[in-house]
Amino acid sequence: MNYRTLGRTGLPLSELSLGSWRTFGESISEETADELMTMAYEAGINFFDNAEVYMAGESELVMGRILKAKGWRRDSWCVSSKVFWGGNEPTRKGLFRKHVIEACHQALERLQVDYLDLYFCHRPDLNTPIVETVAAMTDLVRQGKILYWGTSEWTARDIALAHAAAARENLVAPVMEQPQYNLITRERFEVDYSRLYDEVGLGTTVWSPLSRGELVGHYLEENGGKFVVSKQGEQWLQSAGLPPGYEARVKQVAAFANVARELGIPPARLALAWVLKNPNVTTAIVGASSTNHLEENLKAVDDVSLLTETVMEQIETIFQTRPIAEEVFR
Ligand SMILES: NC(=O)c1ccc[n+]([C@@H]2O[C@H](COP(=O)([O-])OP(=O)(O)OC[C@H]3O[C@@H](n4cnc5c(N)ncnc54)[C@H](OP(=O)(O)O)[C@@H]3O)[C@@H](O)[C@H]2O)c1
């Protein structure tokens, strides 16, 4: 495993980290969750991602029980929670002081820890002044209940406003953002945030590096030496609720899978290596419901060197998702 420092902090996070969305407390047993965390930890993963909204707290309860039972040194791993969607009542949703503080206390209890290493604002809250959220986060940092705080899917403007508020009021500024980043969704990470990496030293814990599995080629089969869409795959694609025109995407993923095959690795590893090649990524949070998948994905840290300029261009030509240069100057 390789480690990258989280933005301008000194915190070393493993390049790959493990998330619990849609799996812990939901689609997998606690035993499997335990196996996944154990495999991850033994491979050097030191960051486990969670949120109050994942299965309405159940995911944190499962992770908390596993962390407690494992007895791994508390100073050898990091755990996160995210605040925003706590429940249906008006006082349980948003980034106002009351919910930020109460959600933190609840996450600490569910995860059975004294402090959260990373605490994220899961989305922006347009009804709460940013300075109120920054002040609440600052209090939690100063009380030792959280170590670092950050945002998830905030606009660059709102992150900059949070920094301005922190500088103006002598508060603690956010140090990391958790955006989606993969071969399909790139614009916010590569364009919108581009100045923040240097200007404020933004660290990133990116989510869905495999585009929720879209890039792994689940729905392909080999036919005559080429990848084609299988019958089962057709059905899966219909149920995945992808936008119209998914056939074009499927062809792209098939072409991508062929590039991966030429390199001798599965498409999932190539997609992860592509994300890791970007130095502005601190850690890529992977989701998996089987140890087979996690075991495979762990190998991606050694695949980055396969991404030569030629391979990168081949991939760009397939997906055509590179944000156009003009947008950088818009
Ligand atoms: N901040 C946010 O708003 C936000 C939003 C979404 C997610 N997240 C975080 O990001 C984490 C990861 O998100 P994600 O689950 O969408 O990540 P992902 O890694 O992009 O996708 C996971 C999917 O890929 C499949 N997969 C993984 N490895 C594979 C392999 N080697 N071969 C074939 N299929 C493979 C998994 O299948 P199996 O399940 O069958 O293994 C699963 O369906 C979440 O757990 C959560 O912590 C954050």
The ligand as an ORCA input file, in Angstrom:
! r2SCAN-3c Opt
* xyz 0 1
  N     -19.814     11.395     -0.275
  C     -20.761     10.871     -1.032
  O     -21.740     11.539     -1.396
  C     -20.655      9.434     -1.434
  C     -21.535      8.897     -2.399
  C     -21.385      7.568     -2.760
  C     -20.389      6.784     -2.197
  N     -19.560      7.319     -1.241
  C     -18.501      6.513     -0.599
  O     -17.728      5.875     -1.602
  C     -17.717      4.463     -1.346
  C     -17.559      3.706     -2.635
  O     -18.644      3.968     -3.497
  P     -19.129      2.871     -4.531
  O     -19.586      1.657     -3.805
  O     -20.048      3.524     -5.496
  O     -17.694      2.539     -5.224
  P     -17.211      1.866     -6.533
  O     -15.945      1.187     -6.116
  O     -17.175      2.866     -7.626
  O     -18.306      0.802     -6.948
  C     -18.597     -0.348     -6.212
  C     -19.252     -1.322     -7.159
  O     -18.249     -1.892     -7.988
  C     -18.278     -3.306     -7.885
  N     -16.894     -3.787     -7.854
  C     -15.910     -3.389     -7.031
  N     -14.774     -4.015     -7.315
  C     -15.033     -4.857     -8.348
  C     -14.255     -5.782     -9.078
  N     -12.971     -5.954     -8.818
  N     -14.852     -6.474    -10.073
  C     -16.144     -6.289    -10.342
  N     -16.939     -5.439     -9.681
  C     -16.392     -4.721     -8.687
  C     -18.972     -3.602     -6.588
  O     -19.576     -4.864     -6.730
  P     -19.794     -5.838     -5.480
  O     -20.674     -5.072     -4.532
  O     -20.420     -7.027     -6.108
  O     -18.445     -6.146     -4.873
  C     -19.959     -2.457     -6.486
  O     -21.110     -2.736     -7.253
  C     -19.028      4.212     -0.593
  O     -19.006      3.013      0.148
  C     -19.077      5.421      0.299
  O     -18.224      5.232      1.429
  C     -19.673      8.630     -0.879
*
